[in-house]
Amino acid sequence: MSLETKSQELKDIVSTYDTQWFLGSLSGLIEDIPSGRSKDQLGNLSSPLRQLYFLGGLLITSDPTNGIEIQFTHENWEKIVELLNEIESEYDKIFFPKVDEEIDERWKKIREVAMPSFLTYFNQGPLNYEEQIINWVIDLFQQFDSLIETAIFLKTKDFIQFYENLDQLHQRNFQSFTSKNVSNRPNWETYTKMKVGVRDDVPDFIKAMGEIDTPFFTFIADHGIIDRFYPEDIVSTTLSIDKVQRILNLLSIKREQTNYIYYTATRPGNPLYEKPIVEIGDGMFQVFEVKQVIHSIENLLEYICSSTIEQTSKLNKKKGKLLEERIVELFISFFEKDFEVYEGYYVGGCEQDILFLWKEFAFIIEAKGYKLNEPFRDPEKAFVRIKQEFDTSIGFGYTQTKRVEQKFVDNVPLTLIDKDGNLVKEIDTTKYDNNVFSIIVNLKSFGQIQTNLDTLLEVAEDNNFPWAVKFDDLEVFLLTLKAMHKDPISFIHFLLMRENLHGKLICSDELQVCGGFISGKITDKTIDSTDTIVTAPDLASLFDSQYYKGMGFKNEKYLEEKRSGKSLFL
C-alpha cells in the first residue's frame, strides 16, 4: 500500500467518529503521555503526541456528517495504531537507498544529518513549559502592541488573559469532575452528549451512590467535557465578550472536509496546530490541547509582526536582544555572587554577545534567535538547507566564541571595547587557567545534529566542542540545579562531561542529557566505556517531577497547589 492509500484509509476510519467525543478522547490520551498512563492505547505508538495530533487533524478535515460513532472497538483502535506506525515507516523509507543506488560515505553523511532532522521536526512537539512560552510572548510582543492593535484590534495582554482564563476553566473543570471537594458548574450536563447513570432495577442506595458519582463517570466516558465552553465562559473583568469573540475568530476552526491526509503536510498542514480550538455547534467550542493555544498565539503574533521586511528585521533584533537579556538574568540568578558580566562588547573589531566571569571560570556565550525551517523531504536538498542553517547559527556562533576563547588559551590579555571604541575592561586571562567554556544558546533546537556537534561542526583536534543548547532547556536545567540546592560547580562538572559526549551521542532532546547527568546515569565513566550512548525520554522525567514541586519560573502557575500537594492539576 502506498503512503497516500494508507493515509486515506486511516482518514476514512477516523471520519466515522463524533467530533466532540473523538477530540476529547485524543486530548485525554495526550495528557496521559508524560505520566505513562493509558499504556494499552499509547504503548505501541512510535510518536504518540504527533500521531494523536495527526488523528485529530484527519477528523477535523473530514466530512462532519459521517461522525456518529462513539467509543473505539478494540479492533478499530488496533487498526488505527497499525496504520499510524505504517505511515511513519513510509516516511522513514524516504531515507532508504533506492534500487542500485551507490552507498558511499557521502550518502551516509547526508542521511546522518537529514533523517534525524526530518523526524525530529515532524515527530517532536514543543519541549518547554507553558510559563516559558507565556513569559516570552509577553516580553517580546508587548513591544509591538501598537502594530498588533492596528492589525486586529487586540493587544498582547488580551491574548494572554484569554489563555489564562481558558486554562483556569480547564483546571477547574478537571478538579470538579475528579474531586468531591470542588463543585461542578451548575449546568455541567449541557456540555456533553453523554448520559451516564444506573439501571432502574437496582436498589435505591446504589442509585443514590450512582447519582453522586455521575459527574466522574461522565468525565471518564467523555473526557472532552472539561474542554468545552461558550464564549461567555471565558469572559472576565479584563477580557470582554467582544475580545473573546475576536480571538476565537482567529484561533478556532470548524470540522469540514478538505484534502488533508499527509502527516508531514505543512502548506496547508494540520489545522489543529494553527487553530487548536474547534467550533462544535450551537455556539459551543472545544479546546484540543490547552498548551497549544499559547503556541498558536505566539505564531499568530509573529506572523502579524513580520508582514514586511522592515518589520521582520525589527522583530529579529528584538528577539536577539531579549534572548541575551534572558541569558544574563538566568546566569546572575544561578551564580548569585562573585561574578562579572559584559554584554555587547567588541574584540578585534568584532561584536560579541556575553562574557560571564565567575571566580576562576569564564563563560563565552553567543545568543542565536534564528527560526528553524521545515526540512525538505529529498535528503540531498535537505542536507544543503540544514547545513546552511547550522553554519549560520551554531557554526557562526562557534566562530564568535572561539575568537574570545583563543585569548584565554594563549594567555594573552583580553581587551574589551564598546561600540564607540572605548576601553571597557582588560582581562588578565592567566587568572582563569583555561577554565573557559563556550556556550551557544539558541531559541530553537536542531535536535540530533545539535546535541552531537561532531556531525557538522569542524573543530581542531586539540580544541573542545562548545555546548549548543536551546534557551528553554538551559533555563530548566539551571533552575532545577538551583532548586535541588546544587552548588554552581556542578554546572562546571556538567560542561566538562558534556564535551566528551560529542561523537558518541544519539539524542534529540538536550534535557535527556541534563537529566542523565543529574541522576548519575550518564557519567564520565559511562562515556569512556562505550562508543555510543543512546538516551531515552525517561532521563528527562526528573524535570517534570521538579516542575510539579515548583521550578522557579517567573510568574510560575499553580505554586500553591504544587506546594500544598492537596490539589490535582493538569
LINSULNOR-V964746 format. One record per pair of residues at least 12 apart in sequence whose C-alpha atoms are under 7 Angstrom apart, sorted by the first residue. I is the first residue (numbers start at 1). J is the second residue. If there is no record, write none. Layout:
# LINSULNOR-V964746
i = [I & I]
j = [J & J]
This chain:
# LINSULNOR-V964746
i = [3 & 3 & 6 & 6 & 7 & 7 & 7 & 8 & 10 & 10 & 11 & 11 & 14 & 14 & 15 & 15 & 15 & 15 & 15 & 16 & 16 & 16 & 16 & 17 & 17 & 17 & 17 & 18 & 18 & 18 & 18 & 19 & 20 & 21 & 21 & 21 & 23 & 23 & 23 & 24 & 24 & 24 & 25 & 25 & 25 & 26 & 27 & 27 & 28 & 30 & 45 & 45 & 46 & 47 & 49 & 50 & 50 & 50 & 51 & 54 & 57 & 57 & 57 & 58 & 58 & 60 & 60 & 61 & 61 & 61 & 61 & 61 & 62 & 62 & 62 & 62 & 63 & 63 & 64 & 64 & 95 & 95 & 95 & 110 & 110 & 110 & 111 & 113 & 113 & 114 & 114 & 114 & 116 & 117 & 117 & 117 & 118 & 120 & 122 & 128 & 130 & 131 & 131 & 132 & 134 & 137 & 138 & 140 & 141 & 142 & 148 & 158 & 159 & 161 & 162 & 162 & 163 & 163 & 165 & 166 & 167 & 170 & 170 & 171 & 171 & 173 & 174 & 175 & 177 & 177 & 177 & 178 & 191 & 191 & 192 & 194 & 194 & 196 & 196 & 196 & 197 & 197 & 198 & 227 & 227 & 228 & 228 & 228 & 228 & 229 & 229 & 229 & 230 & 230 & 230 & 231 & 231 & 251 & 251 & 251 & 252 & 252 & 252 & 252 & 252 & 253 & 253 & 253 & 253 & 254 & 254 & 254 & 273 & 273 & 274 & 275 & 276 & 276 & 276 & 276 & 319 & 320 & 320 & 320 & 323 & 324 & 330 & 334 & 334 & 335 & 338 & 338 & 339 & 339 & 339 & 340 & 340 & 340 & 341 & 341 & 341 & 342 & 342 & 342 & 343 & 345 & 345 & 345 & 345 & 346 & 346 & 346 & 346 & 347 & 347 & 347 & 352 & 353 & 353 & 353 & 354 & 360 & 360 & 360 & 361 & 361 & 361 & 362 & 362 & 362 & 363 & 363 & 363 & 363 & 364 & 364 & 364 & 364 & 365 & 365 & 365 & 365 & 366 & 366 & 366 & 366 & 366 & 367 & 367 & 367 & 368 & 368 & 368 & 368 & 369 & 369 & 370 & 371 & 372 & 394 & 395 & 397 & 398 & 401 & 405 & 408 & 408 & 409 & 411 & 411 & 412 & 413 & 413 & 413 & 413 & 414 & 414 & 414 & 414 & 415 & 437 & 438 & 438 & 439 & 439 & 439 & 440 & 440 & 440 & 440 & 441 & 441 & 441 & 441 & 442 & 442 & 442 & 443 & 443 & 444 & 445 & 447 & 447 & 448 & 448 & 448 & 450 & 451 & 451 & 451 & 452 & 452 & 452 & 453 & 454 & 454 & 464 & 465 & 473 & 473 & 477 & 479 & 479 & 480 & 480 & 483 & 494 & 497 & 501 & 504 & 504 & 504 & 505 & 505 & 505 & 506 & 506 & 506 & 507 & 507 & 511 & 512 & 512 & 512 & 512 & 512 & 515 & 515 & 515 & 516 & 548 & 549 & 549 & 550]
j = [87 & 90 & 83 & 87 & 87 & 261 & 262 & 261 & 80 & 83 & 58 & 261 & 58 & 59 & 59 & 62 & 63 & 66 & 67 & 66 & 67 & 68 & 69 & 67 & 68 & 69 & 70 & 67 & 68 & 69 & 70 & 67 & 224 & 70 & 222 & 224 & 56 & 224 & 288 & 222 & 223 & 224 & 222 & 223 & 224 & 52 & 288 & 289 & 223 & 49 & 81 & 85 & 85 & 123 & 125 & 123 & 124 & 125 & 84 & 263 & 270 & 271 & 272 & 260 & 261 & 255 & 256 & 255 & 256 & 257 & 258 & 260 & 255 & 256 & 257 & 258 & 256 & 257 & 255 & 256 & 111 & 115 & 379 & 379 & 380 & 383 & 379 & 383 & 449 & 379 & 382 & 383 & 448 & 446 & 447 & 448 & 375 & 447 & 264 & 472 & 291 & 553 & 556 & 472 & 294 & 298 & 156 & 319 & 156 & 156 & 304 & 239 & 297 & 239 & 234 & 244 & 293 & 294 & 234 & 234 & 290 & 226 & 227 & 569 & 570 & 226 & 226 & 568 & 215 & 216 & 219 & 216 & 225 & 228 & 225 & 218 & 222 & 214 & 217 & 218 & 210 & 214 & 210 & 286 & 287 & 284 & 285 & 286 & 287 & 284 & 285 & 286 & 283 & 284 & 285 & 244 & 245 & 275 & 276 & 277 & 275 & 276 & 277 & 278 & 279 & 275 & 277 & 278 & 279 & 278 & 279 & 280 & 292 & 296 & 296 & 296 & 288 & 289 & 292 & 293 & 369 & 367 & 368 & 369 & 367 & 367 & 475 & 478 & 482 & 488 & 358 & 359 & 357 & 358 & 359 & 356 & 357 & 358 & 355 & 356 & 357 & 354 & 355 & 356 & 355 & 416 & 417 & 418 & 419 & 416 & 417 & 418 & 419 & 415 & 416 & 417 & 400 & 365 & 366 & 367 & 366 & 431 & 432 & 435 & 432 & 435 & 436 & 435 & 436 & 437 & 436 & 437 & 438 & 439 & 401 & 437 & 438 & 439 & 401 & 438 & 439 & 440 & 397 & 401 & 439 & 440 & 441 & 440 & 441 & 442 & 393 & 441 & 442 & 443 & 442 & 443 & 443 & 444 & 444 & 440 & 457 & 440 & 466 & 438 & 436 & 429 & 434 & 434 & 429 & 430 & 429 & 426 & 427 & 428 & 429 & 426 & 427 & 428 & 429 & 427 & 466 & 466 & 467 & 466 & 467 & 468 & 466 & 467 & 468 & 469 & 468 & 469 & 470 & 471 & 469 & 470 & 471 & 470 & 471 & 470 & 470 & 508 & 509 & 506 & 507 & 508 & 468 & 507 & 508 & 510 & 502 & 503 & 505 & 502 & 502 & 503 & 499 & 499 & 510 & 511 & 514 & 551 & 552 & 546 & 551 & 551 & 517 & 524 & 527 & 531 & 532 & 533 & 532 & 533 & 534 & 533 & 534 & 535 & 534 & 535 & 540 & 535 & 536 & 537 & 539 & 540 & 539 & 540 & 542 & 539 & 562 & 562 & 563 & 562]
